[in-house]
């Protein structure tokens, strides 16, 4: 599989994930359980780069969970 790149938009209510070049997208609640879902899915991809877009530190919880 080629290189993949991931963007995660973090809001108070949800995480919106976009994977490039496949174009896969999904949304999950911004809860501890919801934050674990992208980590598991992205670990299988082994992305080259993951970018978090958030305001006011909302992405910290997701960043601290990272295992991709």
Jmol script that loads the backbone (N, CA, C; Angstrom):
load data "model"
ATOM      1  N   UNK A   1       0.845  -1.176   0.000  1.00  0.00           N
ATOM      2  CA  UNK A   1       0.000   0.000   0.000  1.00  0.00           C
ATOM      3  C   UNK A   1       0.888   1.235   0.000  1.00  0.00           C
ATOM      4  N   UNK A   2       0.485   2.284  -0.701  1.00  0.00           N
ATOM      5  CA  UNK A   2       1.241   3.519  -0.770  1.00  0.00           C
ATOM      6  C   UNK A   2       1.093   4.331   0.508  1.00  0.00           C
ATOM      7  N   UNK A   3       1.738   5.473   0.509  1.00  0.00           N
ATOM      8  CA  UNK A   3       1.676   6.360   1.666  1.00  0.00           C
ATOM      9  C   UNK A   3       0.273   6.912   1.844  1.00  0.00           C
ATOM     10  N   UNK A   4      -0.131   7.038   3.095  1.00  0.00           N
ATOM     11  CA  UNK A   4      -1.420   7.652   3.392  1.00  0.00           C
ATOM     12  C   UNK A   4      -1.201   8.827   4.330  1.00  0.00           C
ATOM     13  N   UNK A   5      -2.107   9.784   4.245  1.00  0.00           N
ATOM     14  CA  UNK A   5      -2.066  10.990   5.053  1.00  0.00           C
ATOM     15  C   UNK A   5      -3.444  11.199   5.644  1.00  0.00           C
ATOM     16  N   UNK A   6      -3.502  11.674   6.891  1.00  0.00           N
ATOM     17  CA  UNK A   6      -4.772  11.764   7.598  1.00  0.00           C
ATOM     18  C   UNK A   6      -4.957  13.162   8.176  1.00  0.00           C
ATOM     19  N   UNK A   7      -6.158  13.683   8.031  1.00  0.00           N
ATOM     20  CA  UNK A   7      -6.546  14.924   8.686  1.00  0.00           C
ATOM     21  C   UNK A   7      -7.687  14.636   9.632  1.00  0.00           C
ATOM     22  N   UNK A   8      -7.580  15.144  10.857  1.00  0.00           N
ATOM     23  CA  UNK A   8      -8.646  14.960  11.842  1.00  0.00           C
ATOM     24  C   UNK A   8      -9.072  16.334  12.329  1.00  0.00           C
ATOM     25  N   UNK A   9     -10.329  16.665  12.075  1.00  0.00           N
ATOM     26  CA  UNK A   9     -10.896  17.911  12.576  1.00  0.00           C
ATOM     27  C   UNK A   9     -11.561  17.600  13.905  1.00  0.00           C
ATOM     28  N   UNK A  10     -11.091  18.254  14.958  1.00  0.00           N
ATOM     29  CA  UNK A  10     -11.587  17.983  16.306  1.00  0.00           C
ATOM     30  C   UNK A  10     -12.489  19.125  16.736  1.00  0.00           C
ATOM     31  N   UNK A  11     -13.714  18.786  17.097  1.00  0.00           N
ATOM     32  CA  UNK A  11     -14.624  19.776  17.665  1.00  0.00           C
ATOM     33  C   UNK A  11     -15.087  19.254  19.019  1.00  0.00           C
ATOM     34  N   UNK A  12     -15.829  20.065  19.718  1.00  0.00           N
ATOM     35  CA  UNK A  12     -16.302  19.671  21.033  1.00  0.00           C
ATOM     36  C   UNK A  12     -17.201  18.439  20.968  1.00  0.00           C
ATOM     37  N   UNK A  13     -17.921  18.278  19.852  1.00  0.00           N
ATOM     38  CA  UNK A  13     -18.889  17.188  19.724  1.00  0.00           C
ATOM     39  C   UNK A  13     -18.372  15.954  19.003  1.00  0.00           C
ATOM     40  N   UNK A  14     -17.480  16.145  18.008  1.00  0.00           N
ATOM     41  CA  UNK A  14     -17.087  14.993  17.206  1.00  0.00           C
ATOM     42  C   UNK A  14     -15.697  15.150  16.604  1.00  0.00           C
ATOM     43  N   UNK A  15     -15.209  14.037  16.071  1.00  0.00           N
ATOM     44  CA  UNK A  15     -13.969  13.995  15.308  1.00  0.00           C
ATOM     45  C   UNK A  15     -14.357  13.642  13.887  1.00  0.00           C
ATOM     46  N   UNK A  16     -13.878  14.416  12.929  1.00  0.00           N
ATOM     47  CA  UNK A  16     -14.118  14.116  11.524  1.00  0.00           C
ATOM     48  C   UNK A  16     -12.774  13.744  10.918  1.00  0.00           C
ATOM     49  N   UNK A  17     -12.700  12.538  10.362  1.00  0.00           N
ATOM     50  CA  UNK A  17     -11.441  11.990   9.864  1.00  0.00           C
ATOM     51  C   UNK A  17     -11.493  11.870   8.348  1.00  0.00           C
ATOM     52  N   UNK A  18     -10.397  12.276   7.698  1.00  0.00           N
ATOM     53  CA  UNK A  18     -10.269  12.160   6.246  1.00  0.00           C
ATOM     54  C   UNK A  18      -8.930  11.506   5.935  1.00  0.00           C
ATOM     55  N   UNK A  19      -8.945  10.470   5.096  1.00  0.00           N
ATOM     56  CA  UNK A  19      -7.730   9.748   4.719  1.00  0.00           C
ATOM     57  C   UNK A  19      -7.454   9.990   3.248  1.00  0.00           C
ATOM     58  N   UNK A  20      -6.233  10.341   2.979  1.00  0.00           N
ATOM     59  CA  UNK A  20      -5.818  10.580   1.606  1.00  0.00           C
ATOM     60  C   UNK A  20      -4.731   9.599   1.236  1.00  0.00           C
ATOM     61  N   UNK A  21      -4.704   8.973   0.134  1.00  0.00           N
ATOM     62  CA  UNK A  21      -5.407   9.252  -1.105  1.00  0.00           C
ATOM     63  C   UNK A  21      -6.701   8.462  -1.276  1.00  0.00           C
ATOM     64  N   UNK A  22      -7.077   7.626  -0.305  1.00  0.00           N
ATOM     65  CA  UNK A  22      -8.260   6.778  -0.492  1.00  0.00           C
ATOM     66  C   UNK A  22      -9.569   7.551  -0.479  1.00  0.00           C
ATOM     67  N   UNK A  23      -9.587   8.701   0.204  1.00  0.00           N
ATOM     68  CA  UNK A  23     -10.815   9.482   0.308  1.00  0.00           C
ATOM     69  C   UNK A  23     -11.764   8.978   1.372  1.00  0.00           C
ATOM     70  N   UNK A  24     -11.330   7.997   2.170  1.00  0.00           N
ATOM     71  CA  UNK A  24     -12.179   7.501   3.253  1.00  0.00           C
ATOM     72  C   UNK A  24     -12.438   8.619   4.253  1.00  0.00           C
ATOM     73  N   UNK A  25     -13.673   8.700   4.718  1.00  0.00           N
ATOM     74  CA  UNK A  25     -14.031   9.673   5.747  1.00  0.00           C
ATOM     75  C   UNK A  25     -14.946   9.003   6.754  1.00  0.00           C
ATOM     76  N   UNK A  26     -14.899   9.481   7.970  1.00  0.00           N
ATOM     77  CA  UNK A  26     -15.852   9.042   8.971  1.00  0.00           C
ATOM     78  C   UNK A  26     -15.888  10.057  10.104  1.00  0.00           C
ATOM     79  N   UNK A  27     -16.957   9.969  10.872  1.00  0.00           N
ATOM     80  CA  UNK A  27     -17.179  10.859  12.014  1.00  0.00           C
ATOM     81  C   UNK A  27     -17.443  10.001  13.236  1.00  0.00           C
ATOM     82  N   UNK A  28     -16.872  10.411  14.352  1.00  0.00           N
ATOM     83  CA  UNK A  28     -17.058   9.688  15.594  1.00  0.00           C
ATOM     84  C   UNK A  28     -17.243  10.707  16.724  1.00  0.00           C
ATOM     85  N   UNK A  29     -17.960  10.360  17.779  1.00  0.00           N
ATOM     86  CA  UNK A  29     -18.157  11.307  18.887  1.00  0.00           C
ATOM     87  C   UNK A  29     -16.823  11.648  19.553  1.00  0.00           C
ATOM     88  N   UNK A  30     -16.702  12.855  20.053  1.00  0.00           N
ATOM     89  CA  UNK A  30     -15.499  13.255  20.788  1.00  0.00           C
ATOM     90  C   UNK A  30     -15.672  12.867  22.253  1.00  0.00           C
ATOM     91  N   UNK A  31     -15.590  11.567  22.477  1.00  0.00           N
ATOM     92  CA  UNK A  31     -15.654  10.965  23.808  1.00  0.00           C
ATOM     93  C   UNK A  31     -14.461  10.023  23.913  1.00  0.00           C
ATOM     94  N   UNK A  32     -14.101   9.576  25.108  1.00  0.00           N
ATOM     95  CA  UNK A  32     -12.979   8.635  25.205  1.00  0.00           C
ATOM     96  C   UNK A  32     -13.150   7.406  24.307  1.00  0.00           C
ATOM     97  N   UNK A  33     -14.350   6.844  24.270  1.00  0.00           N
ATOM     98  CA  UNK A  33     -14.598   5.687  23.415  1.00  0.00           C
ATOM     99  C   UNK A  33     -14.515   6.071  21.938  1.00  0.00           C
ATOM    100  N   UNK A  34     -15.073   7.218  21.581  1.00  0.00           N
ATOM    101  CA  UNK A  34     -15.032   7.689  20.205  1.00  0.00           C
ATOM    102  C   UNK A  34     -13.629   8.037  19.742  1.00  0.00           C
ATOM    103  N   UNK A  35     -12.794   8.533  20.650  1.00  0.00           N
ATOM    104  CA  UNK A  35     -11.412   8.871  20.312  1.00  0.00           C
ATOM    105  C   UNK A  35     -10.579   7.628  20.040  1.00  0.00           C
ATOM    106  N   UNK A  36     -10.929   6.518  20.658  1.00  0.00           N
ATOM    107  CA  UNK A  36     -10.176   5.280  20.465  1.00  0.00           C
ATOM    108  C   UNK A  36     -10.423   4.678  19.079  1.00  0.00           C
ATOM    109  N   UNK A  37     -11.576   4.921  18.495  1.00  0.00           N
ATOM    110  CA  UNK A  37     -11.914   4.340  17.195  1.00  0.00           C
ATOM    111  C   UNK A  37     -10.945   4.758  16.095  1.00  0.00           C
ATOM    112  N   UNK A  38     -10.673   6.058  15.896  1.00  0.00           N
ATOM    113  CA  UNK A  38      -9.733   6.413  14.832  1.00  0.00           C
ATOM    114  C   UNK A  38      -8.338   5.866  15.074  1.00  0.00           C
ATOM    115  N   UNK A  39      -7.916   5.809  16.323  1.00  0.00           N
ATOM    116  CA  UNK A  39      -6.572   5.308  16.619  1.00  0.00           C
ATOM    117  C   UNK A  39      -6.431   3.875  16.139  1.00  0.00           C
ATOM    118  N   UNK A  40      -7.419   3.034  16.411  1.00  0.00           N
ATOM    119  CA  UNK A  40      -7.368   1.648  15.969  1.00  0.00           C
ATOM    120  C   UNK A  40      -7.413   1.517  14.456  1.00  0.00           C
ATOM    121  N   UNK A  41      -8.275   2.277  13.829  1.00  0.00           N
ATOM    122  CA  UNK A  41      -8.395   2.207  12.366  1.00  0.00           C
ATOM    123  C   UNK A  41      -7.143   2.740  11.682  1.00  0.00           C
ATOM    124  N   UNK A  42      -6.583   3.811  12.216  1.00  0.00           N
ATOM    125  CA  UNK A  42      -5.411   4.418  11.588  1.00  0.00           C
ATOM    126  C   UNK A  42      -4.144   3.608  11.832  1.00  0.00           C
ATOM    127  N   UNK A  43      -4.070   2.894  12.927  1.00  0.00           N
ATOM    128  CA  UNK A  43      -2.893   2.066  13.184  1.00  0.00           C
ATOM    129  C   UNK A  43      -2.713   1.042  12.072  1.00  0.00           C
ATOM    130  N   UNK A  44      -3.810   0.525  11.558  1.00  0.00           N
ATOM    131  CA  UNK A  44      -3.732  -0.456  10.475  1.00  0.00           C
ATOM    132  C   UNK A  44      -3.203   0.172   9.184  1.00  0.00           C
ATOM    133  N   UNK A  45      -3.441   1.466   8.989  1.00  0.00           N
ATOM    134  CA  UNK A  45      -2.969   2.155   7.786  1.00  0.00           C
ATOM    135  C   UNK A  45      -1.494   2.532   7.866  1.00  0.00           C
ATOM    136  N   UNK A  46      -1.012   2.815   9.084  1.00  0.00           N
ATOM    137  CA  UNK A  46       0.358   3.280   9.233  1.00  0.00           C
ATOM    138  C   UNK A  46       0.606   4.562   8.456  1.00  0.00           C
ATOM    139  N   UNK A  47      -0.191   5.616   8.694  1.00  0.00           N
ATOM    140  CA  UNK A  47      -0.075   6.828   7.887  1.00  0.00           C
ATOM    141  C   UNK A  47       1.286   7.507   8.028  1.00  0.00           C
ATOM    142  N   UNK A  48       1.685   8.150   6.967  1.00  0.00           N
ATOM    143  CA  UNK A  48       2.927   8.918   6.929  1.00  0.00           C
ATOM    144  C   UNK A  48       2.821  10.156   7.821  1.00  0.00           C
ATOM    145  N   UNK A  49       1.631  10.768   7.840  1.00  0.00           N
ATOM    146  CA  UNK A  49       1.423  12.006   8.586  1.00  0.00           C
ATOM    147  C   UNK A  49      -0.026  12.075   9.044  1.00  0.00           C
ATOM    148  N   UNK A  50      -0.231  12.513  10.289  1.00  0.00           N
ATOM    149  CA  UNK A  50      -1.568  12.764  10.826  1.00  0.00           C
ATOM    150  C   UNK A  50      -1.585  14.205  11.312  1.00  0.00           C
ATOM    151  N   UNK A  51      -2.560  14.978  10.836  1.00  0.00           N
ATOM    152  CA  UNK A  51      -2.678  16.375  11.215  1.00  0.00           C
ATOM    153  C   UNK A  51      -3.986  16.555  11.977  1.00  0.00           C
ATOM    154  N   UNK A  52      -3.896  17.198  13.150  1.00  0.00           N
ATOM    155  CA  UNK A  52      -5.078  17.490  13.953  1.00  0.00           C
ATOM    156  C   UNK A  52      -5.413  18.965  13.809  1.00  0.00           C
ATOM    157  N   UNK A  53      -6.646  19.245  13.484  1.00  0.00           N
ATOM    158  CA  UNK A  53      -7.117  20.624  13.428  1.00  0.00           C
ATOM    159  C   UNK A  53      -8.103  20.835  14.558  1.00  0.00           C
ATOM    160  N   UNK A  54      -7.736  21.678  15.515  1.00  0.00           N
ATOM    161  CA  UNK A  54      -8.632  21.906  16.648  1.00  0.00           C
ATOM    162  C   UNK A  54      -8.415  23.312  17.180  1.00  0.00           C
ATOM    163  N   UNK A  55      -9.338  23.746  17.984  1.00  0.00           N
ATOM    164  CA  UNK A  55      -9.268  25.058  18.608  1.00  0.00           C
ATOM    165  C   UNK A  55      -9.306  24.901  20.118  1.00  0.00           C
ATOM    166  N   UNK A  56      -8.534  25.677  20.809  1.00  0.00           N
ATOM    167  CA  UNK A  56      -8.600  25.683  22.267  1.00  0.00           C
ATOM    168  C   UNK A  56      -8.115  24.417  22.931  1.00  0.00           C
ATOM    169  N   UNK A  57      -7.252  23.666  22.291  1.00  0.00           N
ATOM    170  CA  UNK A  57      -6.697  22.469  22.914  1.00  0.00           C
ATOM    171  C   UNK A  57      -7.588  21.248  22.873  1.00  0.00           C
ATOM    172  N   UNK A  58      -8.662  21.282  22.099  1.00  0.00           N
ATOM    173  CA  UNK A  58      -9.569  20.140  22.047  1.00  0.00           C
ATOM    174  C   UNK A  58      -8.899  18.882  21.498  1.00  0.00           C
ATOM    175  N   UNK A  59      -7.845  19.017  20.728  1.00  0.00           N
ATOM    176  CA  UNK A  59      -7.184  17.862  20.131  1.00  0.00           C
ATOM    177  C   UNK A  59      -6.205  17.157  21.039  1.00  0.00           C
ATOM    178  N   UNK A  60      -5.946  17.704  22.214  1.00  0.00           N
ATOM    179  CA  UNK A  60      -4.960  17.083  23.110  1.00  0.00           C
ATOM    180  C   UNK A  60      -5.308  15.646  23.457  1.00  0.00           C
ATOM    181  N   UNK A  61      -6.556  15.403  23.791  1.00  0.00           N
ATOM    182  CA  UNK A  61      -6.953  14.042  24.175  1.00  0.00           C
ATOM    183  C   UNK A  61      -6.716  13.060  23.040  1.00  0.00           C
ATOM    184  N   UNK A  62      -6.971  13.473  21.825  1.00  0.00           N
ATOM    185  CA  UNK A  62      -6.746  12.600  20.664  1.00  0.00           C
ATOM    186  C   UNK A  62      -5.250  12.409  20.447  1.00  0.00           C
ATOM    187  N   UNK A  63      -4.488  13.475  20.540  1.00  0.00           N
ATOM    188  CA  UNK A  63      -3.042  13.388  20.327  1.00  0.00           C
ATOM    189  C   UNK A  63      -2.380  12.483  21.355  1.00  0.00           C
ATOM    190  N   UNK A  64      -2.819  12.540  22.598  1.00  0.00           N
ATOM    191  CA  UNK A  64      -2.238  11.712  23.650  1.00  0.00           C
ATOM    192  C   UNK A  64      -2.575  10.233  23.471  1.00  0.00           C
ATOM    193  N   UNK A  65      -3.648   9.930  22.752  1.00  0.00           N
ATOM    194  CA  UNK A  65      -4.043   8.534  22.499  1.00  0.00           C
ATOM    195  C   UNK A  65      -3.321   7.928  21.314  1.00  0.00           C
ATOM    196  N   UNK A  66      -2.625   8.728  20.550  1.00  0.00           N
ATOM    197  CA  UNK A  66      -2.087   8.269  19.276  1.00  0.00           C
ATOM    198  C   UNK A  66      -1.219   7.024  19.426  1.00  0.00           C
ATOM    199  N   UNK A  67      -1.423   6.112  18.517  1.00  0.00           N
ATOM    200  CA  UNK A  67      -0.623   4.899  18.406  1.00  0.00           C
ATOM    201  C   UNK A  67      -0.509   4.517  16.944  1.00  0.00           C
ATOM    202  N   UNK A  68      -0.642   5.489  16.050  1.00  0.00           N
ATOM    203  CA  UNK A  68      -0.599   5.200  14.622  1.00  0.00           C
ATOM    204  C   UNK A  68       0.809   5.263  14.099  1.00  0.00           C
TER     205      UNK A  68
END
end "model"
wireframe off; spacefill off
backbone 0.3
color backbone group
